[in-house]
Structures are given as C-alpha cells and as structure tokens.
C-alpha cells in the first residue's frame, strides 16, 4: 500500500548537545506543520586517481547535510505547550519561561509606563505581561526593570492594577548565548510499514511571521541540519491536535508618538550560520549562529499624505507594537522598541492609495545591559 502524507507525524526535540540523537515523544514533541519539507543529502567525493582507464574511480561518501522549510499556523499554548516551541527558541535565541499569575497584595494605583510587582518576581526584560486593570486585561511588554518596578510598553491605562502574569516569550540572543539545536523526526506509515526519518543538528537559519489582514497568522522556519538517518520503527499513535490559530487584527505601529493601524505586516529574521569544519564526535559538521541579518519587516497602511514619508526622510525612529487574538480569546503579540523606516513608497490597492513601508528593527540602550531587545514575541 502507498504511503500518503495525511498519516505523517512530525516531532521536534531540543538537543542536549549539538548533533545528539534525542528520543522524540510524539505526545509532547509533536508539531503541526503546514506542507513541511525536509531532505537529507550526502556529499559525493570525486577521486583523482591515475589508472589505465578512461572511466572515473568510484566516488566516496563525504559529509551529510539536511535542510527544509517548516511552516506552521501560529497558535497559543495548548495544555502548557506551544506548537513549535523549540523552533521559536532556535530562531530568536532566548526562551523566557512563563511566570504564574500574581495577585498584588496592594493594588498599584500609579500605573502608566511602569507597574510595581513583588520583590523577587521572575519577570524579565522583553517578556510579555497580562495585567488586570480595573477588572479587564491589558497586554504589554517589559522594557526595563529597576528593583520591583517594571517599565512597560505600551503604557497601561486605567486606575489600578490588581494582577500580573508573565507570558511565554522569546527574545533575541546575545553573541555569547549558546545556540539551540534540535532533532526533527518525520514518521511515515502505511498499513504494514512504519518508517522514521531523523535529522540531527538542526538550527533555524530564517524565520518569518506573516499577518494577512483578517486571516490566519503563519510562521515559517527555514532549517539547516547536519546528519540524518532513516530506520524502520514501531507504529506511533496519531490522533488530531485541534489548535486555535490566531487571526491578524489589532496591529498598531507607533511612530513619532502617532499610532497607525496597519495591515499585511510581515516580520523577517535571518540567522548568519557558520559551518564549522571541525567534526563532532558523531562525524558531522557543527553549525554556529554568528549574527542576525535582515531583521525587520514590511506593512501597508492607508495613505494619509506626506506624514510617514516626511518622517522617513527625517530618519526619526518609532516602535512597533502588535497583537492578535484567537477564536477562544488567547493573545499573541510582539514588540520592537526602536524601528527605523528603510523605505516608504506609494502604491494603489484596488484604486485605494497605500503607503508601502519597509522597516528595520534596531537595539535600544537596553542591549548594553546584557539583553538584546531589538525584537521580542509573546504567547498567552
């Protein structure tokens, strides 16, 4: 019987050491992709051998590599797990663990750009917060910490804050941060055969987020790996994951203290990857992330005269704040504290004038304190 991709399972497992073979548990490590591809290849070494023949000598097997594209729908956490958790960590560099909801013993009545939390709280710079203000929730990002005072953006509005929760978040790595590598396992089956392809030493070399207006938000991870294998295995339990996707709404660009409602936002991040020629003990080439390039994005906004264009010419900077909501009310958002306009051009969309804007995300002064804050994302 033929193999069909409807029965394929995919799992991603963080490696304890680079290139290590990890045991993928599809109950906890499974990822729901949208038309994924992963392929392995083996270098063929041509031999320069002199012999009394016009026929080339048999080639030898060299180093192994793998690569692919792993797109997903952006969802919120499901039973404490996030679809693609390890991929986000590898792409961004640092995973910030959630902080359980804290009920403030004394409500903070001086909220705005700051909020006071109990001393010793585990909140971090670039972490998303869910704050209960006057009985309803607001979502902000931590931009600084001094003692028990958190500086946040956008500013909180209202009379008093009574609860604070730290959300699962990801921020960019510093140069000294160890890379996050992972195994990707692809499981195929028919009525009698069960096969597992395992790709080792994988890292994300390119990451993008797409926010089509009033449509499902998607993330895509371009992956490079080292060794790979294919073996027969036992039958795996399948089952379906019903994850609630995010819909692109409520995206705001704050530039020079003016808020713009934007659409068709795309965020892009490329990792510069160096392939070390020093083989690991497993006989594969180790990959190193040596930089983050093309960190920025694009969006469209209704044309409103020369406002954005003049700011582009003046090289002023702004900030990007965005959030989306799932059908069950969960939030996903992100923040870039310092945004430069690389280009602003006029276009038409069904006869309506638009500004097409290209962005570059830059570090603020916080990066000198050991945190790279140029871009961060969070999930409820």
Long-range contacts (C-beta under 8 A, 24 or more apart in sequence): 1-190, 1-191, 1-192, 2-190, 3-188, 3-189, 3-190, 3-193, 3-195, 4-190, 7-188, 7-189, 7-190, 7-238, 8-186, 8-187, 8-188, 9-186, 9-187, 9-236, 9-238, 10-36, 10-70, 10-184, 10-185, 10-186, 10-187, 11-183, 11-184, 11-185, 11-187, 12-84, 12-86, 12-87, 12-182, 12-183, 12-184, 12-185, 13-86, 13-182, 13-183, 13-185, 14-86, 14-89, 14-180, 14-181, 14-182, 15-181, 15-182, 15-183, 15-200, 15-201, 18-179, 18-181, 18-201, 18-280, 18-286, 18-287, 19-181, 19-200, 19-201, 19-226, 19-227, 19-280, 19-282, 19-284, 19-286, 20-183, 20-200, 20-282, 21-183, 21-198, 21-200, 22-182, 22-183, 24-183, 24-185, 24-198, 26-187, 26-236, 26-237, 27-237, 28-81, 29-185, 30-241, 31-70, 31-72, 31-83, 31-84, 31-87, 32-72, 32-73, 32-83, 32-241, 32-243, 33-70, 33-71, 33-72, 34-71, 34-72, 34-73, 34-218, 35-71, 36-68, 36-69, 36-70, 36-71, 36-186, 37-68, 37-69, 38-66, 38-67, 38-68, 38-70, 38-184, 38-186, 38-197, 38-199, 38-223, 38-225, 39-66, 39-67, 39-68, 40-64, 40-65, 40-66, 40-197, 40-199, 40-225, 40-228, 41-65, 41-66, 63-226, 63-279, 63-283, 63-284, 63-285, 64-226, 64-227, 64-228, 64-284, 65-224, 65-225, 65-226, 65-285, 66-199, 66-200, 66-202, 66-223, 66-224, 66-225, 66-226, 66-227, 66-228, 67-222, 67-223, 67-224, 67-225, 68-184, 68-199, 68-222, 68-223, 68-225, 69-220, 69-221, 69-222, 69-223, 70-184, 70-220, 70-221, 70-222, 70-223, 71-218, 71-219, 71-220, 71-221, 72-218, 72-219, 72-220, 72-221, 73-216, 73-217, 73-218, 73-219, 73-243, 73-245, 73-246, 74-209, 74-216, 74-217, 74-218, 74-219, 74-245, 74-246, 74-324, 74-332, 75-243, 75-244, 75-245, 75-246, 75-326, 76-244, 76-246, 76-326, 76-330, 76-331, 76-332, 76-379, 76-380, 77-168, 77-330, 77-379, 77-380, 78-241, 78-243, 82-168, 82-379, 83-241, 83-243, 84-219, 84-221, 86-180, 86-182, 87-182, 87-204, 87-219, 87-221, 88-170, 88-219, 88-377, 89-170, 89-180, 90-179, 90-180, 90-181, 90-182, 90-202, 90-203, 90-204, 90-221, 91-170, 91-204, 91-207, 91-221, 91-269, 91-271, 92-170, 92-171, 92-172, 92-173, 92-207, 92-269, 92-375, 92-376, 92-377, 93-170, 93-171, 93-172, 93-173, 93-174, 93-177, 93-179, 93-180, 93-289, 93-372, 94-126, 94-170, 94-171, 94-172, 94-173, 94-177, 94-372, 95-168, 95-169, 95-170, 95-180, 96-124, 96-126, 96-127, 96-166, 96-168, 96-169, 96-170, 96-171, 97-122, 97-166, 97-168, 98-165, 98-166, 98-167, 98-168, 99-123, 99-127, 99-165, 99-166, 100-165, 100-166, 101-130, 101-163, 101-164, 101-165, 102-163, 102-164, 102-165, 103-162, 103-163, 104-161, 104-162, 104-163, 104-164, 107-160, 107-161, 107-162, 108-160, 108-161, 109-159, 109-160, 111-156, 111-158, 111-160, 111-161, 112-155, 112-156, 112-157, 113-151, 113-152, 113-153, 113-155, 113-156, 114-149, 114-150, 114-151, 114-152, 115-149, 115-150, 115-152, 115-156, 115-161, 115-164, 116-148, 116-149, 116-150, 117-148, 117-149, 117-150, 117-164, 118-148, 119-147, 119-148, 121-148, 121-164, 122-166, 123-150, 123-164, 123-166, 124-166, 124-169, 124-371, 125-171, 125-366, 125-369, 125-371, 125-373, 126-169, 126-171, 126-335, 126-371, 126-373, 126-376, 127-166, 127-167, 127-169, 127-376, 127-378, 128-166, 128-167, 128-168, 128-169, 128-333, 128-335, 128-376, 128-377, 128-378, 128-379, 128-380, 129-164, 129-165, 129-166, 129-167, 130-164, 130-165, 130-167, 130-331, 130-380, 131-156, 131-161, 131-163, 131-164, 131-165, 132-161, 132-162, 132-163, 132-164, 133-157, 133-158, 133-159, 133-160, 133-161, 133-162, 134-158, 134-159, 134-160, 139-167, 139-323, 139-331, 139-333, 139-378, 139-380, 141-321, 141-333, 141-334, 141-335, 141-376, 141-378, 143-335, 143-337, 143-364, 143-366, 143-373, 144-366, 153-319, 153-321, 153-335, 153-337, 154-254, 154-321, 167-378, 167-379, 167-380, 168-378, 168-379, 169-376, 169-377, 169-378, 169-379, 170-376, 170-377, 170-378, 171-371, 171-372, 171-373, 171-375, 171-376, 172-292, 172-295, 172-372, 172-373, 172-374, 172-375, 172-376, 173-289, 173-372, 174-367, 174-370, 174-371, 174-372, 179-203, 179-287, 179-288, 179-289, 181-287, 184-223, 184-225, 187-233, 187-236, 189-235, 189-236, 193-232, 194-232, 194-233, 194-234, 194-235, 194-236, 195-230, 195-231, 195-232, 195-233, 196-230, 196-231, 196-232, 196-233, 197-228, 197-229, 197-230, 198-228, 198-229, 198-230, 198-231, 199-223, 199-225, 199-227, 199-228, 200-225, 200-226, 200-227, 200-228, 200-229, 200-282, 200-284, 201-225, 201-226, 201-227, 201-280, 201-284, 201-285, 201-286, 201-287, 202-226, 203-271, 203-273, 203-287, 203-289, 204-271, 205-270, 205-271, 205-273, 206-268, 206-269, 206-270, 206-271, 207-268, 207-269, 207-270, 207-271, 208-266, 208-267, 208-268, 208-269, 209-265, 209-266, 209-267, 209-334, 209-377, 210-265, 210-266, 211-248, 211-251, 211-263, 211-264, 211-265, 211-266, 211-322, 211-324, 212-248, 212-264, 213-248, 213-263, 213-264, 214-247, 214-248, 214-249, 215-247, 215-248, 216-245, 216-246, 216-247, 216-248, 217-245, 217-246, 217-247, 217-248, 217-324, 217-332, 224-273, 224-287, 226-280, 226-284, 226-285, 226-286, 226-287, 227-282, 227-283, 227-284, 244-326, 244-327, 244-328, 244-330, 245-326, 245-327, 246-324, 246-325, 246-326, 246-330, 246-332, 247-324, 247-325, 247-326, 247-327, 248-324, 249-324, 249-325, 250-322, 250-323, 250-324, 250-325, 251-299, 251-322, 251-323, 251-324, 252-321, 252-322, 253-299, 253-301, 253-318, 253-320, 253-321, 253-339, 253-357, 254-318, 254-319, 254-320, 254-321, 255-308, 255-311, 255-316, 255-318, 255-319, 255-339, 255-341, 256-311, 256-316, 256-318, 258-307, 260-301, 260-308, 261-301, 262-299, 262-300, 262-301, 262-357, 263-299, 263-300, 263-301, 264-298, 264-299, 264-300, 265-297, 265-298, 265-299, 265-322, 266-297, 266-298, 266-299, 267-296, 267-297, 267-334, 267-375, 268-294, 268-295, 268-296, 268-297, 269-294, 269-295, 269-375, 270-294, 270-295, 295-360, 295-361, 295-374, 295-375, 296-342, 296-358, 296-359, 296-360, 296-361, 297-358, 297-359, 297-361, 298-356, 298-357, 298-358, 298-359, 299-357, 299-359, 300-347, 300-349, 300-354, 300-355, 300-356, 300-357, 301-354, 301-355, 301-357, 302-352, 302-353, 302-354, 302-355, 303-346, 303-352, 303-353, 303-354, 303-355, 304-355, 308-341, 308-344, 308-355, 308-357, 309-344, 309-355, 311-341, 312-341, 312-343, 312-344, 315-340, 315-341, 317-362, 320-359, 320-361, 330-379, 330-380, 331-379, 331-380, 332-377, 332-378, 332-379, 332-380, 333-377, 333-378, 334-375, 334-376, 334-377, 334-378, 335-375, 335-376, 335-377, 336-361, 336-374, 336-375, 336-376, 337-364, 337-366, 337-373, 337-374, 338-362, 338-363, 338-364, 338-374
